[in-house]
Amino acid sequence: MTSSPQLLDAATQERTHWLELPPQRSSIKVARRSVSARLSAWRLPADLCADAVLLVSELATNALRHTLSARILCGIGLVTDECLRLEVHDHDRSGRELPRCEPGPEDEGGRGLLLVEAIADSWGIDRSRLTGGNAVWANLRTV
């Protein structure tokens, strides 16, 4: 985990995409489809798209499972021609750290942040200026 460059700008529409989701399990599927469609429209490589969809899915799942947020914001953006940024913002204002666990071989869950750490070039957590909660972000190289 590293410190964040500036979080995505919500107003730059041609290079960013935002999605507001209700706190329901079905929202994860909506997030995956929406992110996949936008990344395909940007003509990014298929392997990058697959990684980005997986990471957004994991980050959004964590926000839904571990916070009492009334809504979740998912954002993706091409911050440069070489960097894709993924963000999930929740409404958790408690200041708690994200839960870290050491899943056993038989555990069905608990690997989300391990996947983020393994796949992302960098990632971290900041206070969201959009929701006042957490903004969990990950960067992926596009080239």
TIVO-2410 file (N, C-alpha, C; in nm, 3 decimals):
# residues 143
REC num residu      c1      c2      c3 atome chaine
REC   1      M   0.086  -0.117   0.000     N      A
REC   1      M   0.000   0.000   0.000    CA      A
REC   1      M   0.090   0.123   0.000     C      A
REC   2      T   0.052   0.222  -0.079     N      A
REC   2      T   0.129   0.346  -0.088    CA      A
REC   2      T   0.037   0.464  -0.069     C      A
REC   3      S   0.097   0.583  -0.059     N      A
REC   3      S   0.011   0.701  -0.047    CA      A
REC   3      S  -0.045   0.736  -0.184     C      A
REC   4      S  -0.161   0.796  -0.182     N      A
REC   4      S  -0.235   0.823  -0.304    CA      A
REC   4      S  -0.190   0.951  -0.370     C      A
REC   5      P  -0.177   0.947  -0.505     N      A
REC   5      P  -0.182   1.074  -0.572    CA      A
REC   5      P  -0.325   1.124  -0.556     C      A
REC   6      Q  -0.361   1.230  -0.615     N      A
REC   6      Q  -0.496   1.284  -0.598    CA      A
REC   6      Q  -0.602   1.185  -0.644     C      A
REC   7      L  -0.714   1.181  -0.572     N      A
REC   7      L  -0.825   1.095  -0.611    CA      A
REC   7      L  -0.884   1.145  -0.742     C      A
REC   8      L  -0.958   1.057  -0.810     N      A
REC   8      L  -1.019   1.090  -0.939    CA      A
REC   8      L  -1.104   1.216  -0.930     C      A
REC   9      D  -1.105   1.290  -1.038     N      A
REC   9      D  -1.191   1.407  -1.051    CA      A
REC   9      D  -1.326   1.360  -1.103     C      A
REC  10      A  -1.430   1.383  -1.029     N      A
REC  10      A  -1.563   1.337  -1.066    CA      A
REC  10      A  -1.620   1.410  -1.187     C      A
REC  11      A  -1.559   1.519  -1.228     N      A
REC  11      A  -1.616   1.600  -1.335    CA      A
REC  11      A  -1.559   1.570  -1.474     C      A
REC  12      T  -1.446   1.501  -1.486     N      A
REC  12      T  -1.383   1.477  -1.614    CA      A
REC  12      T  -1.444   1.353  -1.679     C      A
REC  13      Q  -1.548   1.370  -1.757     N      A
REC  13      Q  -1.628   1.257  -1.805    CA      A
REC  13      Q  -1.564   1.178  -1.917     C      A
REC  14      E  -1.484   1.239  -2.004     N      A
REC  14      E  -1.432   1.161  -2.116    CA      A
REC  14      E  -1.326   1.060  -2.075     C      A
REC  15      R  -1.262   1.081  -1.960     N      A
REC  15      R  -1.159   0.987  -1.914    CA      A
REC  15      R  -1.194   0.925  -1.778     C      A
REC  16      T  -1.313   0.950  -1.728     N      A
REC  16      T  -1.357   0.886  -1.604    CA      A
REC  16      T  -1.498   0.833  -1.620     C      A
REC  17      H  -1.531   0.740  -1.533     N      A
REC  17      H  -1.666   0.680  -1.532    CA      A
REC  17      H  -1.702   0.654  -1.387     C      A
REC  18      W  -1.819   0.703  -1.345     N      A
REC  18      W  -1.866   0.685  -1.208    CA      A
REC  18      W  -1.997   0.610  -1.207     C      A
REC  19      L  -2.015   0.532  -1.104     N      A
REC  19      L  -2.136   0.453  -1.087    CA      A
REC  19      L  -2.175   0.458  -0.940     C      A
REC  20      E  -2.299   0.493  -0.912     N      A
REC  20      E  -2.351   0.495  -0.776    CA      A
REC  20      E  -2.436   0.370  -0.756     C      A
REC  21      L  -2.408   0.297  -0.648     N      A
REC  21      L  -2.472   0.169  -0.624    CA      A
REC  21      L  -2.542   0.165  -0.489     C      A
REC  22      P  -2.658   0.099  -0.482     N      A
REC  22      P  -2.720   0.077  -0.351    CA      A
REC  22      P  -2.645  -0.034  -0.278     C      A
REC  23      P  -2.658  -0.042  -0.147     N      A
REC  23      P  -2.585  -0.143  -0.070    CA      A
REC  23      P  -2.652  -0.281  -0.078     C      A
REC  24      Q  -2.650  -0.339  -0.197     N      A
REC  24      Q  -2.710  -0.471  -0.221    CA      A
REC  24      Q  -2.609  -0.560  -0.292     C      A
REC  25      R  -2.617  -0.689  -0.267     N      A
REC  25      R  -2.525  -0.783  -0.331    CA      A
REC  25      R  -2.532  -0.777  -0.484     C      A
REC  26      S  -2.651  -0.752  -0.538     N      A
REC  26      S  -2.667  -0.744  -0.683    CA      A
REC  26      S  -2.589  -0.627  -0.744     C      A
REC  27      S  -2.552  -0.531  -0.662     N      A
REC  27      S  -2.476  -0.415  -0.711    CA      A
REC  27      S  -2.338  -0.454  -0.762     C      A
REC  28      I  -2.281  -0.561  -0.710     N      A
REC  28      I  -2.148  -0.604  -0.753    CA      A
REC  28      I  -2.152  -0.645  -0.900     C      A
REC  29      K  -2.254  -0.717  -0.939     N      A
REC  29      K  -2.271  -0.759  -1.077    CA      A
REC  29      K  -2.289  -0.637  -1.168     C      A
REC  30      V  -2.366  -0.540  -1.123     N      A
REC  30      V  -2.386  -0.416  -1.199    CA      A
REC  30      V  -2.252  -0.343  -1.215     C      A
REC  31      A  -2.174  -0.336  -1.109     N      A
REC  31      A  -2.044  -0.270  -1.116    CA      A
REC  31      A  -1.953  -0.341  -1.215     C      A
REC  32      R  -1.948  -0.473  -1.211     N      A
REC  32      R  -1.863  -0.547  -1.305    CA      A
REC  32      R  -1.902  -0.519  -1.449     C      A
REC  33      R  -2.031  -0.525  -1.478     N      A
REC  33      R  -2.078  -0.502  -1.615    CA      A
REC  33      R  -2.050  -0.360  -1.662     C      A
REC  34      S  -2.076  -0.263  -1.577     N      A
REC  34      S  -2.056  -0.124  -1.613    CA      A
REC  34      S  -1.909  -0.092  -1.638     C      A
REC  35      V  -1.824  -0.139  -1.549     N      A
REC  35      V  -1.679  -0.116  -1.563    CA      A
REC  35      V  -1.628  -0.187  -1.688     C      A
REC  36      S  -1.671  -0.308  -1.710     N      A
REC  36      S  -1.628  -0.384  -1.828    CA      A
REC  36      S  -1.668  -0.311  -1.956     C      A
REC  37      A  -1.790  -0.263  -1.961     N      A
REC  37      A  -1.837  -0.193  -2.081    CA      A
REC  37      A  -1.756  -0.066  -2.107     C      A
REC  38      R  -1.728   0.011  -2.002     N      A
REC  38      R  -1.652   0.135  -2.021    CA      A
REC  38      R  -1.508   0.105  -2.063     C      A
REC  39      L  -1.445   0.007  -2.001     N      A
REC  39      L  -1.307  -0.026  -2.038    CA      A
REC  39      L  -1.300  -0.077  -2.181     C      A
REC  40      S  -1.398  -0.153  -2.222     N      A
REC  40      S  -1.402  -0.199  -2.362    CA      A
REC  40      S  -1.418  -0.081  -2.457     C      A
REC  41      A  -1.502   0.016  -2.420     N      A
REC  41      A  -1.521   0.135  -2.503    CA      A
REC  41      A  -1.391   0.216  -2.513     C      A
REC  42      W  -1.309   0.211  -2.409     N      A
REC  42      W  -1.180   0.280  -2.412    CA      A
REC  42      W  -1.075   0.199  -2.486     C      A
REC  43      R  -1.110   0.079  -2.530     N      A
REC  43      R  -1.022  -0.009  -2.607    CA      A
REC  43      R  -0.893  -0.044  -2.534     C      A
REC  44      L  -0.908  -0.075  -2.408     N      A
REC  44      L  -0.794  -0.118  -2.329    CA      A
REC  44      L  -0.772  -0.268  -2.348     C      A
REC  45      P  -0.651  -0.317  -2.326     N      A
REC  45      P  -0.623  -0.460  -2.346    CA      A
REC  45      P  -0.713  -0.548  -2.259     C      A
REC  46      A  -0.750  -0.663  -2.314     N      A
REC  46      A  -0.844  -0.754  -2.246    CA      A
REC  46      A  -0.793  -0.799  -2.110     C      A
REC  47      D  -0.664  -0.826  -2.095     N      A
REC  47      D  -0.612  -0.871  -1.966    CA      A
REC  47      D  -0.619  -0.760  -1.862     C      A
REC  48      L  -0.594  -0.637  -1.904     N      A
REC  48      L  -0.608  -0.522  -1.813    CA      A
REC  48      L  -0.754  -0.506  -1.771     C      A
REC  49      C  -0.845  -0.520  -1.866     N      A
REC  49      C  -0.989  -0.509  -1.836    CA      A
REC  49      C  -1.030  -0.614  -1.734     C      A
REC  50      A  -0.985  -0.737  -1.753     N      A
REC  50      A  -1.020  -0.845  -1.661    CA      A
REC  50      A  -0.968  -0.816  -1.520     C      A
REC  51      D  -0.844  -0.770  -1.511     N      A
REC  51      D  -0.788  -0.735  -1.379    CA      A
REC  51      D  -0.866  -0.621  -1.315     C      A
REC  52      A  -0.898  -0.519  -1.392     N      A
REC  52      A  -0.970  -0.403  -1.338    CA      A
REC  52      A  -1.110  -0.442  -1.290     C      A
REC  53      V  -1.180  -0.523  -1.366     N      A
REC  53      V  -1.313  -0.568  -1.326    CA      A
REC  53      V  -1.305  -0.649  -1.197     C      A
REC  54      L  -1.207  -0.737  -1.187     N      A
REC  54      L  -1.189  -0.816  -1.065    CA      A
REC  54      L  -1.162  -0.726  -0.945     C      A
REC  55      L  -1.074  -0.628  -0.961     N      A
REC  55      L  -1.040  -0.542  -0.847    CA      A
REC  55      L  -1.157  -0.454  -0.805     C      A
REC  56      V  -1.230  -0.398  -0.901     N      A
REC  56      V  -1.348  -0.319  -0.865    CA      A
REC  56      V  -1.449  -0.406  -0.791     C      A
REC  57      S  -1.467  -0.528  -0.838     N      A
REC  57      S  -1.559  -0.622  -0.774    CA      A
REC  57      S  -1.517  -0.649  -0.629     C      A
REC  58      E  -1.389  -0.672  -0.607     N      A
REC  58      E  -1.340  -0.699  -0.471    CA      A
REC  58      E  -1.353  -0.576  -0.381     C      A
REC  59      L  -1.318  -0.459  -0.432     N      A
REC  59      L  -1.327  -0.337  -0.350    CA      A
REC  59      L  -1.472  -0.303  -0.318     C      A
REC  60      A  -1.560  -0.318  -0.415     N      A
REC  60      A  -1.702  -0.289  -0.390    CA      A
REC  60      A  -1.761  -0.391  -0.293     C      A
REC  61      T  -1.722  -0.517  -0.305     N      A
REC  61      T  -1.770  -0.620  -0.212    CA      A
REC  61      T  -1.727  -0.586  -0.070     C      A
REC  62      N  -1.602  -0.543  -0.052     N      A
REC  62      N  -1.556  -0.504   0.082    CA      A
REC  62      N  -1.637  -0.387   0.137     C      A
REC  63      A  -1.664  -0.288   0.052     N      A
REC  63      A  -1.742  -0.173   0.098    CA      A
REC  63      A  -1.882  -0.216   0.141     C      A
REC  64      L  -1.943  -0.306   0.067     N      A
REC  64      L  -2.078  -0.352   0.102    CA      A
REC  64      L  -2.078  -0.438   0.227     C      A
REC  65      R  -1.978  -0.524   0.241     N      A
REC  65      R  -1.973  -0.616   0.355    CA      A
REC  65      R  -1.931  -0.551   0.485     C      A
REC  66      H  -1.841  -0.455   0.478     N      A
REC  66      H  -1.776  -0.407   0.599    CA      A
REC  66      H  -1.815  -0.265   0.640     C      A
REC  67      T  -1.912  -0.204   0.569     N      A
REC  67      T  -1.959  -0.071   0.610    CA      A
REC  67      T  -2.111  -0.070   0.609     C      A
REC  68      L  -2.167   0.029   0.671     N      A
REC  68      L  -2.312   0.046   0.671    CA      A
REC  68      L  -2.351   0.159   0.576     C      A
REC  69      S  -2.285   0.168   0.464     N      A
REC  69      S  -2.306   0.277   0.369    CA      A
REC  69      S  -2.444   0.270   0.305     C      A
REC  70      A  -2.502   0.388   0.285     N      A
REC  70      A  -2.630   0.399   0.216    CA      A
REC  70      A  -2.611   0.389   0.065     C      A
REC  71      R  -2.489   0.414   0.019     N      A
REC  71      R  -2.456   0.399  -0.122    CA      A
REC  71      R  -2.305   0.381  -0.134     C      A
REC  72      I  -2.266   0.324  -0.246     N      A
REC  72      I  -2.124   0.303  -0.277    CA      A
REC  72      I  -2.099   0.371  -0.410     C      A
REC  73      L  -1.989   0.444  -0.421     N      A
REC  73      L  -1.949   0.504  -0.547    CA      A
REC  73      L  -1.830   0.428  -0.603     C      A
REC  74      C  -1.841   0.385  -0.727     N      A
REC  74      C  -1.730   0.320  -0.796    CA      A
REC  74      C  -1.685   0.412  -0.908     C      A
REC  75      G  -1.556   0.437  -0.916     N      A
REC  75      G  -1.502   0.521  -1.021    CA      A
REC  75      G  -1.383   0.456  -1.087     C      A
REC  76      I  -1.372   0.476  -1.218     N      A
REC  76      I  -1.254   0.435  -1.292    CA      A
REC  76      I  -1.210   0.554  -1.375     C      A
REC  77      G  -1.081   0.565  -1.397     N      A
REC  77      G  -1.034   0.677  -1.477    CA      A
REC  77      G  -0.898   0.652  -1.536     C      A
REC  78      L  -0.879   0.704  -1.655     N      A
REC  78      L  -0.747   0.703  -1.719    CA      A
REC  78      L  -0.677   0.831  -1.673     C      A
REC  79      V  -0.597   0.820  -1.568     N      A
REC  79      V  -0.533   0.939  -1.512    CA      A
REC  79      V  -0.417   0.985  -1.600     C      A
REC  80      T  -0.355   0.892  -1.671     N      A
REC  80      T  -0.258   0.921  -1.777    CA      A
REC  80      T  -0.278   0.812  -1.882     C      A
REC  81      D  -0.205   0.823  -1.991     N      A
REC  81      D  -0.215   0.720  -2.094    CA      A
REC  81      D  -0.159   0.586  -2.045     C      A
REC  82      E  -0.080   0.588  -1.939     N      A
REC  82      E  -0.021   0.466  -1.885    CA      A
REC  82      E  -0.082   0.418  -1.755     C      A
REC  83      C  -0.181   0.488  -1.700     N      A
REC  83      C  -0.232   0.453  -1.567    CA      A
REC  83      C  -0.384   0.456  -1.561     C      A
REC  84      L  -0.441   0.342  -1.525     N      A
REC  84      L  -0.584   0.330  -1.498    CA      A
REC  84      L  -0.604   0.331  -1.348     C      A
REC  85      R  -0.694   0.415  -1.301     N      A
REC  85      R  -0.721   0.429  -1.158    CA      A
REC  85      R  -0.859   0.373  -1.128     C      A
REC  86      L  -0.870   0.293  -1.024     N      A
REC  86      L  -0.996   0.236  -0.976    CA      A
REC  86      L  -1.020   0.291  -0.836     C      A
REC  87      E  -1.144   0.331  -0.807     N      A
REC  87      E  -1.176   0.379  -0.673    CA      A
REC  87      E  -1.313   0.329  -0.631     C      A
REC  88      V  -1.326   0.297  -0.502     N      A
REC  88      V  -1.455   0.267  -0.442    CA      A
REC  88      V  -1.465   0.352  -0.316     C      A
REC  89      H  -1.572   0.432  -0.310     N      A
REC  89      H  -1.595   0.523  -0.198    CA      A
REC  89      H  -1.716   0.473  -0.118     C      A
REC  90      D  -1.701   0.470   0.014     N      A
REC  90      D  -1.813   0.432   0.100    CA      A
REC  90      D  -1.848   0.550   0.191     C      A
REC  91      H  -1.939   0.528   0.283     N      A
REC  91      H  -1.981   0.633   0.377    CA      A
REC  91      H  -1.938   0.604   0.520     C      A
REC  92      D  -1.842   0.516   0.539     N      A
REC  92      D  -1.798   0.480   0.673    CA      A
REC  92      D  -1.711   0.592   0.729     C      A
REC  93      R  -1.765   0.666   0.824     N      A
REC  93      R  -1.693   0.778   0.884    CA      A
REC  93      R  -1.630   0.741   1.018     C      A
REC  94      S  -1.624   0.613   1.048     N      A
REC  94      S  -1.574   0.569   1.178    CA      A
REC  94      S  -1.423   0.580   1.190     C      A
REC  95      G  -1.352   0.585   1.077     N      A
REC  95      G  -1.206   0.589   1.082    CA      A
REC  95      G  -1.142   0.454   1.106     C      A
REC  96      R  -1.224   0.348   1.104     N      A
REC  96      R  -1.169   0.213   1.122    CA      A
REC  96      R  -1.080   0.175   1.006     C      A
REC  97      E  -0.983   0.091   1.033     N      A
REC  97      E  -0.899   0.036   0.928    CA      A
REC  97      E  -0.977  -0.072   0.855     C      A
REC  98      L  -0.940  -0.098   0.731     N      A
REC  98      L  -1.002  -0.210   0.659    CA      A
REC  98      L  -0.964  -0.340   0.727     C      A
REC  99      P  -1.059  -0.431   0.738     N      A
REC  99      P  -1.028  -0.557   0.804    CA      A
REC  99      P  -0.929  -0.639   0.723     C      A
REC 100      R  -0.823  -0.682   0.786     N      A
REC 100      R  -0.724  -0.769   0.722    CA      A
REC 100      R  -0.736  -0.905   0.788     C      A
REC 101      C  -0.732  -1.007   0.709     N      A
REC 101      C  -0.739  -1.140   0.767    CA      A
REC 101      C  -0.644  -1.232   0.694     C      A
REC 102      E  -0.617  -1.343   0.754     N      A
REC 102      E  -0.532  -1.447   0.697    CA      A
REC 102      E  -0.622  -1.567   0.671     C      A
REC 103      P  -0.682  -1.574   0.551     N      A
REC 103      P  -0.773  -1.686   0.523    CA      A
REC 103      P  -0.699  -1.819   0.517     C      A
REC 104      G  -0.764  -1.921   0.567     N      A
REC 104      G  -0.710  -2.055   0.559    CA      A
REC 104      G  -0.741  -2.116   0.424     C      A
REC 105      P  -0.680  -2.230   0.393     N      A
REC 105      P  -0.700  -2.291   0.262    CA      A
REC 105      P  -0.844  -2.332   0.233     C      A
REC 106      E  -0.923  -2.355   0.336     N      A
REC 106      E  -1.062  -2.396   0.317    CA      A
REC 106      E  -1.160  -2.279   0.323     C      A
REC 107      D  -1.113  -2.160   0.359     N      A
REC 107      D  -1.200  -2.043   0.368    CA      A
REC 107      D  -1.246  -2.000   0.230     C      A
REC 108      E  -1.374  -1.964   0.218     N      A
REC 108      E  -1.429  -1.920   0.090    CA      A
REC 108      E  -1.410  -1.772   0.066     C      A
REC 109      G  -1.379  -1.694   0.166     N      A
REC 109      G  -1.363  -1.550   0.150    CA      A
REC 109      G  -1.239  -1.501   0.221     C      A
REC 110      G  -1.225  -1.369   0.224     N      A
REC 110      G  -1.115  -1.308   0.298    CA      A
REC 110      G  -0.991  -1.281   0.215     C      A
REC 111      R  -1.002  -1.293   0.083     N      A
REC 111      R  -0.884  -1.274  -0.001    CA      A
REC 111      R  -0.889  -1.148  -0.087     C      A
REC 112      G  -0.991  -1.065  -0.069     N      A
REC 112      G  -1.008  -0.948  -0.154    CA      A
REC 112      G  -0.890  -0.855  -0.156     C      A
REC 113      L  -0.845  -0.810  -0.039     N      A
REC 113      L  -0.732  -0.718  -0.035    CA      A
REC 113      L  -0.601  -0.786  -0.073     C      A
REC 114      L  -0.592  -0.917  -0.051     N      A
REC 114      L  -0.474  -0.990  -0.097    CA      A
REC 114      L  -0.466  -0.988  -0.250     C      A
REC 115      L  -0.582  -1.003  -0.315     N      A
REC 115      L  -0.587  -0.994  -0.462    CA      A
REC 115      L  -0.550  -0.853  -0.509     C      A
REC 116      V  -0.605  -0.753  -0.442     N      A
REC 116      V  -0.574  -0.615  -0.479    CA      A
REC 116      V  -0.423  -0.592  -0.468     C      A
REC 117      E  -0.366  -0.635  -0.359     N      A
REC 117      E  -0.223  -0.617  -0.335    CA      A
REC 117      E  -0.139  -0.689  -0.440     C      A
REC 118      A  -0.183  -0.808  -0.482     N      A
REC 118      A  -0.107  -0.888  -0.579    CA      A
REC 118      A  -0.118  -0.833  -0.721     C      A
REC 119      I  -0.232  -0.778  -0.757     N      A
REC 119      I  -0.258  -0.739  -0.896    CA      A
REC 119      I  -0.226  -0.592  -0.923     C      A
REC 120      A  -0.261  -0.505  -0.830     N      A
REC 120      A  -0.245  -0.360  -0.852    CA      A
REC 120      A  -0.097  -0.321  -0.848     C      A
REC 121      D  -0.063  -0.219  -0.925     N      A
REC 121      D   0.072  -0.164  -0.919    CA      A
REC 121      D   0.091  -0.083  -0.791     C      A
REC 122      S  -0.016  -0.021  -0.746     N      A
REC 122      S  -0.018   0.048  -0.616    CA      A
REC 122      S  -0.163   0.056  -0.572     C      A
REC 123      W  -0.183   0.070  -0.441     N      A
REC 123      W  -0.319   0.083  -0.388    CA      A
REC 123      W  -0.311   0.149  -0.252     C      A
REC 124      G  -0.425   0.196  -0.205     N      A
REC 124      G  -0.427   0.259  -0.074    CA      A
REC 124      G  -0.567   0.301  -0.033     C      A
REC 125      I  -0.573   0.369   0.080     N      A
REC 125      I  -0.699   0.415   0.137    CA      A
REC 125      I  -0.682   0.561   0.176     C      A
REC 126      D  -0.778   0.643   0.138     N      A
REC 126      D  -0.779   0.784   0.175    CA      A
REC 126      D  -0.919   0.819   0.224     C      A
REC 127      R  -0.934   0.935   0.281     N      A
REC 127      R  -1.065   0.987   0.318    CA      A
REC 127      R  -1.128   1.041   0.190     C      A
REC 128      S  -1.251   1.005   0.164     N      A
REC 128      S  -1.321   1.047   0.043    CA      A
REC 128      S  -1.376   1.188   0.057     C      A
REC 129      R  -1.343   1.275  -0.036     N      A
REC 129      R  -1.401   1.410  -0.038    CA      A
REC 129      R  -1.542   1.405  -0.097     C      A
REC 130      L  -1.579   1.293  -0.159     N      A
REC 130      L  -1.712   1.278  -0.219    CA      A
REC 130      L  -1.816   1.228  -0.119     C      A
REC 131      T  -1.774   1.140  -0.025     N      A
REC 131      T  -1.869   1.080   0.068    CA      A
REC 131      T  -1.836   1.106   0.214     C      A
REC 132      G  -1.714   1.146   0.243     N      A
REC 132      G  -1.670   1.161   0.381    CA      A
REC 132      G  -1.625   1.030   0.443     C      A
REC 133      G  -1.643   0.921   0.372     N      A
REC 133      G  -1.601   0.789   0.420    CA      A
REC 133      G  -1.464   0.752   0.365     C      A
REC 134      N  -1.446   0.625   0.336     N      A
REC 134      N  -1.321   0.575   0.280    CA      A
REC 134      N  -1.324   0.581   0.129     C      A
REC 135      A  -1.209   0.606   0.071     N      A
REC 135      A  -1.187   0.591  -0.073    CA      A
REC 135      A  -1.074   0.491  -0.088     C      A
REC 136      V  -1.107   0.370  -0.128     N      A
REC 136      V  -1.005   0.268  -0.151    CA      A
REC 136      V  -0.974   0.270  -0.300     C      A
REC 137      W  -0.847   0.281  -0.334     N      A
REC 137      W  -0.807   0.300  -0.473    CA      A
REC 137      W  -0.698   0.199  -0.511     C      A
REC 138      A  -0.690   0.176  -0.641     N      A
REC 138      A  -0.585   0.090  -0.696    CA      A
REC 138      A  -0.549   0.144  -0.833     C      A
REC 139      N  -0.420   0.137  -0.866     N      A
REC 139      N  -0.371   0.179  -0.996    CA      A
REC 139      N  -0.318   0.058  -1.073     C      A
REC 140      L  -0.348   0.055  -1.202     N      A
REC 140      L  -0.298  -0.048  -1.292    CA      A
REC 140      L  -0.230   0.020  -1.410     C      A
REC 141      R  -0.115  -0.034  -1.452     N      A
REC 141      R  -0.050   0.017  -1.573    CA      A
REC 141      R  -0.127  -0.029  -1.694     C      A
REC 142      T  -0.143   0.060  -1.791     N      A
REC 142      T  -0.218   0.026  -1.913    CA      A
REC 142      T  -0.128  -0.029  -2.022     C      A
REC 143      V   0.003  -0.015  -2.007     N      A
REC 143      V   0.097  -0.063  -2.109    CA      A
REC 143      V   0.190  -0.167  -2.053     C      A
***
